Amino acid sequence: MAAISEKLFFSNACFVFFFLLLIGELRNVEVEAHRLQSLNNSSMAAKAKEADQLNQRAAVADPEEVASMVSMSIKNSTERRKLGFFSCGTGNPIDDCWRCDRNWLNNRKRLADCGIGFGRNAIGGRDGRLYTVTDPRDDNPVNPRPGTLRYAVIQDEPLWIVFQRDMVIQLKQELIMNSFKTIDGRGANVHIANGACITIQYVTNIIIHGLHIHDCKPTGNAMVRSSPSHFGWRTMADGDAISIFGSSHIWVDHNSLSNCADGLVDAIMGSTAITISNNHLTHHNEVILLGHSDSYTRDKQMQVTIAYNHFGEGLIQRMPRCRHGYFHVVNNDYTHWEMYAIGGSANPTINSQGNRYNAPVNPFAKEVTKRVETAASQWKGWNWRSEGDLLLNGAYFTPSGAGASASYARASSLGAKSSSMVGSMTSNAGALGCRKGQQC
């Protein structure tokens, strides 16, 4: 009995400790929320300064602690599935957190508690009201109509944005988002296509979920509103599907992305605390860019998790292409590339764990990795490692560096699953066909 009591005491103590850690993190998020209220009405220059301070605080202070916390959460989820609570479980900890719920429609905001990786604290519009997009038009980027997507994303208050019906939204200019917003496409077939796309600039706490974003075009040289109290002149945008610029606590999950003028996801200019997960990416050249330039050293604070994505048909390179920061590439399925899968310059730390890399037929494109325009004498000291990856059809990963534990700790954000599970964990990557009364 004494031994049992000791075990119970230890178990309860661990639970209390874990709970207190989580409460501490939530309090930090709430403090940032209050700070952002003053930022929302600021000029773009003031926003940039405040965002830079927020981004510095967003960097994970103790990544090993975070990794162990997430691993514990995954283990607990697995144990619950064994008891029958998650009969639809796939091993994907994000999906197993919410997708088994037939009543997801009324529990939409539960998604905000299911994040993993460096962007796990992105709460989006969790603490705000639901806003329903009823009008797909984008007639006036300076004075958007109520009911449109643009009207919702510029508001100062937190909002959880949903869609009344299936729609195709052709944006005239960049969709410039304000902080604490979730765009949730579940329950409708929503396409943002054939025009401008999404810009996340000098803001925080954004969730983009369940959208089809494709055929994005360069736009600009126009006035665009970014908040109820501010609009300004925008120079030409590149035509990214999702552009993340000087922002933190961003989660891009379960989207279908393809065929844009520039990148599918670009994160630059000091952005950090980002998770890119469960997306299906196809038919594109330069897929994901993480880091502005070799000379922009503020990106040394960047931490990005890339997890459970399917890099699919028609992709060529940059899955991702990294600079300076710390990048955890974990449990993704790479079924197509033409040049290379993962590249970088300016000494990024890349931690590749539990991925499935299936090389193309081309005998000269079997290498997963590419050091971009850098001599071997320089890159041989960069920390790039492959751990538990499945390398198929002649694929090979060229590691480098001495394997400094501190460096890889800063590039670790969750516990990797076995690469043998990648197929099941990524089988539903992309926008889901969620319908009322059914599991997604």
N, C-alpha and C positions, 0 to 999 in steps of 0.2 A: 504493500500500500504506500509506503514511504517513497519508493521508486516512482510509482505512478504519480504521486503528488508532485514530486520534483519535476517530472516530465510535463505535467499540466502547467506548473508554475512557469517553466521555461518557455513553453509554447505561448502562454498568455503574455509573458513579458515581451517575446519577439513581436507578437501582434501589436501590443501597445506601442513598442518602439517604431515599428513600421508605420502605424497610424499617425504618430506624432510627426514623423518625417514628412508624410503626405500633407498633413495640416500646415506644416511650415512652408511647403512649396505652394499650397493654395493661398496662404497669406501673402506670399511674395507676389503672386499673380494679382491679387486684389489691390495691393499697394500700387502696382503698375497701372491697374485700371483707373485708380483715382488720378494718377499723374497724367494719364492720357486725356482726361476730360479737358484740361487746359490746353493740351496740344491741338485738339480738334479744331479750334477756332483760330489757330495761328497761321501766319504766312508760311509759304513753302520753305523759306530759309530757316525760320524758327522750328518748323517741324523737323527739318534735317538735323539740327543741333540736338533737339530733344530725343529724336529717334536714335541718334548715335549713342547717347548715354544709355538708353534702354537696351540697345543691342549689346553693349559692353556688359551690362548686368545679366543679359540672357545667356552668356557663355556658361557652360556647366562648370561649377567650381570643383566638384568631386565626381568625375564620370564613373569611377569604379563603384561608388555608392549607388549612383543612378542605375548602372547596369545590373547590380545585384538586386535592387528594388524591382526593376522590370522583370528580371528572371523569376523572382519570387511570385510576382503577379501572374506570369505565364504558368508557373508550376501550379498555383492555386486554381487557375482556370482549367488546367488539365485534370486536376483532381476532381473538380466539380463535374466535368464531362464523364469521368469514370462512374460517378454516382447517377448518371442519367439525366442531369439537368441540361446538358448541351448535346442532345442526340444528333444535331446537325453539324457538330464541330468538325473543322478541317485541320486544326492545328495552327491556323492563322489567328493570332491573338486579338487582332482588331476585329475581324469578322465574328469570331466566336464570342466577342463581348456583346454584340447587338443583333446579329442577323437571324438568330434563332427565334426572335420575338415576333410572333404573328401580329402583335399590336404595335409594331414599330411606328405606324402612322401617328399614334397618339403619344408615343415615347421618343419622338425624333431627337430631342436634345440629349438623350442618353449617349448618342454618338460622341458628344464632346468629352465624355469620360473614358473613351476607348482609345485615345491616342497613345502612340508608342514612340520611342526614339527621341531625338533631340527636339522635335516639335511637339512633344507630348503635352505641354502645358498650354497649347493653343486652345482657348475656350470659345473662340469665335463669338457668336451672338447668344451664347447659352443663357446669359442673365437678362436677355431682353425679350420682347414680345415677338410673336410670329408675324411676318409680313408676307402677303401672298401677291406674287406677280400675276396680274391679270391681262396685261397689255404688252405684246412683244415688240412694239415700236420703239424707235430711238430717234424721234424727229428733231429733238432740240437738246444737244449736249450741255447747253448753258442753263436752260430752264426745263428740266425733264418733267414729264407728266407724272402725277401720282398714279400708282399702279404699275409703273414700269420698273425694270430691274435697275436702271441708272438712278432713279429717284430713291430707291432703297439703299443702295451701297454708299451714297454720299451722306447719309444722315449721321448726326453726331451720336445718337443713342445706339446701344447694342441692338442688333436685329438678327433673327433667324429667318432667312429668306427662302420661301418655297414657291411652287408654281401651280397655278390653278389647272393647267392642262398642258398637253404637248405643245411645244412652240419652237420656232426657229427665230433667233434674235440676231439681226444683222446690225452691228453697232457702227454708227457713223464715225465715232472717235473712241479713243481708249476708255475703258470702263475703270475710272480711278476710284479705288475703294477707300473708305474711311475705316478706322479701327473698330474692332469687336463686331465683326460680321461673319455670318455663315451663309454661303450660297449652297442650298441643299436641293439637288435635282431629283431626289427619290420620289417615285410615284408619278413621274411624268417623263416624257422623252424630250429633253431640252438640248437644243443645239445652239451654241454661239459660233457663228460661222460667216464666212464670206465678207468680213469687214474687220474692224478693229477688235481687239480682245482685252484681256484682263491685265491691269496694272496695279501692283501692290507697292506703293511708294511711301516711305517714311511713316509707316503705320505698324500696328502690332495686333496680334490675336485675330487671325483670319483662317477660316476653314473653307476650302473649295471642294465640294463633294458631288459626285453623281452627274457630271456634265459631259456632253460631247463638245469638244472645242477643236475646230479644224478650219483650214483654209483662211487663216488670219492674214490680213494685209497690212502693209505700212500705211499709217495715217498720220495726221498732224497738221502743223501750221494752221492752228485753229484755236478758238477759245473753248475751254472745257471746264465744267464745274467739278470741284473735288469735295466740297462741303456745302451746307446750306448758306454759309456766310462768305464763301470764297470761290471765285473762278479765275482762271488765268490762261495765258497763251501757252500752248504746247507745241514744241518743235516736233519734227518727224519721229514717230515711233517705228521700231524695227519690224514689227509684225510678229512678235512672240505670242504664243498661246497664253502663257502666264509669265509675266515679268515681275520679279521680286527685287526691289531696289531699296537698300537702306532700311530693311524691315526685319522684325523678329517675331517668333512664336507663330509660325505659318505651317499649316497642314494641308497638303494637296493629296486627296484620297479618292480612289474609285472613279477616276475620270478616263474618258477615251480621247486621246490626243493625237492629231495627225496633220501633216501637210500644211505647215505654216511657212511664212516668208522667211523667218529667222529661226528662233529656237522654239522648242515645245515648252520647256521650263528654263528660265534664266534667273539665277540669284546672284546679285552683284552688290558692290558698294557697301560693304560692311554688314550685309544681311547675315542672320544666324538663327539658331534654334528652329530648324526647318526639318519636317518629315515629308518625304514624297513616297507614297505607298499605294499599292493595289491599283496602279494605273496601267492601262493598255496603250502602248505607244507604237505607232505604225507609220510607214510611208513618209519618212523624213530624213533629211541629211544630218544637220547638226542638232542633236536631240536635246541634251541638257548641258548647260554651261553653269559652272559654280566658281565664281571669282571673276572680277572685272578685268584685270590685266596683271602682267607679271610685276609691274611697278607699283600697283595699288596694294600697299602692305596692310591696310586696315582689314583686308579679308583674311588676315592670319587668325582672327577670332572666329571665323566661320566654322560652324558645326552642322552637318547635314546627314540625315539618315535616309537611305534609299532602300526600301524594303518591299518585298512581295509584289514587285512590278513584273509585267510581261513586256519585254522588249522584243517586238514582233516583226512582222513582214515589212520589207521595204525600208529598213533602217540602215544607215551607213556608218555613222561615227558619233562620238561624244555621248556615252551612256553610263557615266557622265564624263565631262572634261573639266578637270579640277585645277584650282590654283590656291596655294598658300595654306588652306585651312585643314580641317579634320573631317574625314568622310567615311561613314560606315555603310558599306554596300553589302546587304545581307538578304539571303533567301530570295533572290530574284531569278527569273527565268529568261535567259538570253538565247532566243531561238534564231535570231537573224542579226548579222552585221556584215558590211562589205569591206570596211577598212580596219576598224578596231572597235572594241567595246569600251574600255576604260582608258582615258588618257589624262595627261596633266603636265604642268610646268610650274616653276617657282616653288618647288619643294613642298607639295601637299603631302599629307599623311593619308594613305588609303588602306582601309581595313576591309578586305573582301572575305566574307565568311558564308559558307553554306549555299553558294549560288550554283546554278547549272548553266554552264557555258557550252553551247553547241556551235562549233566552228563552221564557217561556210565551206563550200566545196573548193573554192579558190585556194591553191596551195600556198600562195603568198599572203594570205589574210588569216592565218590560223592563230596568230598571237592575240590574246585578249587585250594586252596592254600596249600603250604607246607613250613614250616620253616625247613631248612636242618640242621640236627645235632646240634640243638640249644635248650636249655632249655626254657620253657615258661617264666621263671623269667627274661630271657634276651630279648626274642622277643616281650614281651608284650608292650615294649616301642617303637618298630619300627613303623614308619608311613606307614601303608598299609590301603588303603580304597577302597571301592566299592561304586560307585555313578551312579545310573541309569542303572546298569547292569540287564540283563534279565537272571534269573537263572531257568533252566528247568530240568525236570526229577530228582528232588531232589538235584540239585547242590546247594552248599552253599559256601560262601566266608567268611573266618574268618578274620575280621579286627583287627587292633591293633594300639596302639599309641594314643597320646592326640590330634592328628589332627592339629599339628602346621601349621599355614597358610604359614609361610615362607618356610617350607619344601615342602609343596604341590605346592607352587608357582614355585619352581625350578623343579618340576616334572609335570608341565603343559606346553603344547606346542601348542595346538589348541583347538578350541571349539568342544566339543563332540556333535554328533547328537543323536537323540533318538535311543535306542536299537531296536525299531520297524523298523528302516530303514536299519539295518545291512544286512539283506538278499539281498536287492537291491544293497547296496553299495559294497558288496563283491562277487556278483554273477559272476563277470568276473575276479576274482583273478587268478593270474598265468600269464604265457606267453600268449599274445593275438595273434589271427590269423589275423593280419593286412594284407590287400591286397590293391594294388595300386587302387586309384579311389574310394575307399569305406571307410566308417567310420570304425575305429578299433573296 
